[in-house]
Structure formats: structure tokens, C-alpha cells
Amino acid sequence: MARQSAAKKKVEPDKNGLIVVGGAGGFIAGALVRYFHDRGFTRIRAVDKKPLPEWYQHVPGVESLCLDLSEQENCERACEGAYEVYNLAADMGGMGFIERFRIECLRSVLINTHLIEAANRAGAQRYFYSSSACAYNTELQKDPKVRALKESDAYPAMAERGYGWEKLFSEMVCQEYWAERGMKTFIARFHNVYGPHGTWDGGREKAPAAISRKVIEAKDTGNHTITIWGDGTPTRSFMYIDDCVKGIDMIAHCEELIATPINLGSSELVSINELVDIVETIGRIKLKREYDPTAPRGVAGRNSDNTMIQSILHWEPRTSLRKGMAKTYAWIAEQYADRKAGKRTVS
């Protein structure tokens, strides 16, 4: 009864409580650290296994630790004194990485297993887990004109091999920590997050960044050809990073969503060909398209049904794909120019 009455309340976090963000050297978690810092949170501990020079963002006044969170003792160190813990740490990347390195993706289960236990032992009030739309049943994603996926569509389970199954299992771990130990856990299923200060080269980048880089390269080299993985017909929705971090905050502080997986994504569905159209318009260039049918392509279609998050949180992405891609393209163009000039960049 106490839990049911608590579920009707929303809470305002303590801005002096210690927030721990796992994976903070990466794209989304790095943006989340900056988001909390800019909102006036005074104690933030950012954790990532990468050396500090390789982090995408550095936020002044934030405690930064280089720790591999797949190790139990490192999770215990990271969670010392934690008020809230946000687990966005994972060994992952775009579809090329997910399909080729399934074992590495599966091993991310160690991070969540150790981190949630450490957070619970440390007395953390809240634990947020970043899941993925890859947890959804792949049988429902065989058509580019796919219907938007509802939260219930994760079962019966048939997640993407490797990465998707790790996410689905880790969701269950979070739910059981609430059911058995009363720890408040929150779960968001991300749908293709993009934006500045993320991976744009090297094999882990996702479609928005990869296509932006290819268009920039084509303009720079004069080779006005772009290679597209697959046949360009698969469809996806893409969520801009600013909308994502706001959504994380809202989900993690809504009592109605304790231990309840929820979509966090845009419902603006586009094909990969249409995404290329958008980037070509931004770059003011038209390229010859070549298609690589042997490249990883993932499911045929995937979109986010936002009925639940709109109903509970009244949340919907504010950034259109064209506006977000313009910002992303501009940032990658700067990175590309800096690298060409011999300056150090993140990739």
C-alpha cells in the first residue's frame, strides 16, 4: 500500500546529493553530467574506463574517475556515498559494432550487475538504467513500415542477439531489485540518440554521425559519392541528445515509473535514404549513392510509440530531425577540419 501511494508522487532531487554517472566519458552520459551541472547540482562523480583525455566532454567542478565498472571493486568505489546512480556505461556502438562484437556487448551485463549491487549497498536512493530499443522483439521489426513499438512489445522475448538480450536481462535485474530489496530503479529504452560530442568516426558511430561525416568527406575530397549500408530502405527514429537528457531526468524522478521500462525516443520515422537527403540538404551537395548489401543493417524498421511517456510525463522531443542534424553536422564539420589541421579531436 505504501508503494502504491508513493507511486502517485513526483519528487524533486536533492541538488546537494552525490550523483554518480557511469559511462561519463561517452556521448549520452557526458551530456547528462553537463545537464546536471548546468542545473545546479553541486556534487557529481563522473566515471568511465577511458583515460581522461579520451572523454568526449569535461565538465568543470565534476569529480572524474577512470574506473572499469565491469569490476566489482570499482563499482563499490564509484558508489561510495551515492545519492543517485545513473548507469549509462556499456561497451557498444552503432550497428556495425553491435553485429560484429556480440560478446563485448553481452559482457556489459557485468557492469549493471556489479553497479546496481554497489549502489544498493551504498544506500543510493535511485538507480537509473539505460536500456535500448534493441530489447524489442525482432519479429515485429521486419518491415520498413513498422508500427511504433509499445513497451509491452518486448515480450514474448526475441531481442537482438548480444546487445539486445543483455539489455533485456539487465532490465529484469533492475525490476527485481525493486521487488525484492525495495530499491527504486528506473529504466529507459533509448531509440537512436544523436548529436554533438559523440562518436563520429572509427567504427562505433551511428547512422546520423556516419552519414554526416561521409558527406563532409565527399565535399572535402571532391569525390561526390556516398556508400550507404544496405539498400537505404530501413527506417528508424532519431532523438536529439538535449531531449534525451531531459527525458532521463524526468523518468528518474517519477514515482509512477519505478521499475517500469519506458520508451525514450522520437516518433519521427525516416528511412536511411531520407536521412541522407536531409544531410545532403544541410551540406548543400548532391551525391551519387552506392549501396553495400553486405554491410550490417539491423532490423528493417523501428519506431518509438510515445503514448506512455506522453501520458505520464507529457514528454515529447522538442528538436526536429532537421534541426538536430544541422547542429550535429556543424559540430562534426569542425571536428573534421580540426583533425585535418593536425589538432587533437574526439572520434
Rosetta blueprint (number, residue, H / E / L):
1 M L
2 A H
3 R H
4 Q H
5 S H
6 A H
7 A L
8 K L
9 K L
10 K E
11 V L
12 E L
13 P L
14 D L
15 K L
16 N L
17 G L
18 L L
19 I E
20 V E
21 V E
22 G E
23 G L
24 A L
25 G L
26 G L
27 F H
28 I H
29 A H
30 G H
31 A H
32 L H
33 V H
34 R H
35 Y H
36 F H
37 H H
38 D H
39 R L
40 G L
41 F L
42 T L
43 R L
44 I E
45 R E
46 A E
47 V E
48 D E
49 K L
50 K L
51 P L
52 L H
53 P H
54 E H
55 W L
56 Y L
57 Q L
58 H L
59 V L
60 P L
61 G L
62 V L
63 E E
64 S E
65 L E
66 C E
67 L L
68 D L
69 L L
70 S L
71 E L
72 Q H
73 E H
74 N H
75 C H
76 E H
77 R H
78 A H
79 C L
80 E L
81 G L
82 A L
83 Y L
84 E E
85 V E
86 Y E
87 N E
88 L L
89 A L
90 A L
91 D L
92 M L
93 G L
94 G L
95 M H
96 G H
97 F H
98 I H
99 E H
100 R H
101 F L
102 R H
103 I H
104 E H
105 C H
106 L H
107 R L
108 S L
109 V H
110 L H
111 I H
112 N H
113 T H
114 H H
115 L H
116 I H
117 E H
118 A H
119 A H
120 N H
121 R H
122 A H
123 G L
124 A L
125 Q L
126 R E
127 Y E
128 F E
129 Y E
130 S E
131 S E
132 S E
133 A H
134 C H
135 A H
136 Y L
137 N L
138 T H
139 E H
140 L H
141 Q L
142 K L
143 D L
144 P L
145 K L
146 V L
147 R L
148 A L
149 L E
150 K L
151 E H
152 S H
153 D H
154 A H
155 Y L
156 P L
157 A L
158 M L
159 A L
160 E L
161 R L
162 G L
163 Y H
164 G H
165 W H
166 E H
167 K H
168 L H
169 F H
170 S H
171 E H
172 M H
173 V H
174 C H
175 Q H
176 E H
177 Y H
178 W H
179 A H
180 E H
181 R H
182 G L
183 M L
184 K E
185 T E
186 F E
187 I E
188 A E
189 R E
190 F E
191 H L
192 N L
193 V E
194 Y E
195 G L
196 P L
197 H L
198 G L
199 T L
200 W L
201 D L
202 G L
203 G L
204 R L
205 E L
206 K L
207 A H
208 P H
209 A H
210 A H
211 I H
212 S H
213 R H
214 K H
215 V H
216 I H
217 E H
218 A H
219 K H
220 D H
221 T H
222 G L
223 N L
224 H L
225 T E
226 I E
227 T E
228 I E
229 W E
230 G L
231 D L
232 G L
233 T L
234 P L
235 T E
236 R E
237 S E
238 F L
239 M E
240 Y E
241 I H
242 D H
243 D H
244 C H
245 V H
246 K H
247 G H
248 I H
249 D H
250 M H
251 I H
252 A H
253 H L
254 C E
255 E H
256 E H
257 L H
258 I L
259 A L
260 T L
261 P L
262 I E
263 N E
264 L E
265 G L
266 S L
267 S L
268 E L
269 L E
270 V E
271 S E
272 I H
273 N H
274 E H
275 L H
276 V H
277 D H
278 I H
279 V H
280 E H
281 T H
282 I H
283 G H
284 R L
285 I L
286 K L
287 L L
288 K E
289 R E
290 E E
291 Y E
292 D E
293 P L
294 T L
295 A L
296 P L
297 R L
298 G L
299 V L
300 A L
301 G E
302 R L
303 N L
304 S E
305 D L
306 N L
307 T H
308 M H
309 I H
310 Q H
311 S H
312 I H
313 L H
314 H L
315 W L
316 E L
317 P L
318 R L
319 T L
320 S L
321 L H
322 R H
323 K H
324 G H
325 M H
326 A H
327 K H
328 T H
329 Y H
330 A H
331 W H
332 I H
333 A H
334 E H
335 Q H
336 Y H
337 A H
338 D H
339 R H
340 K H
341 A L
342 G L
343 K L
344 R L
345 T L
346 V L
347 S L
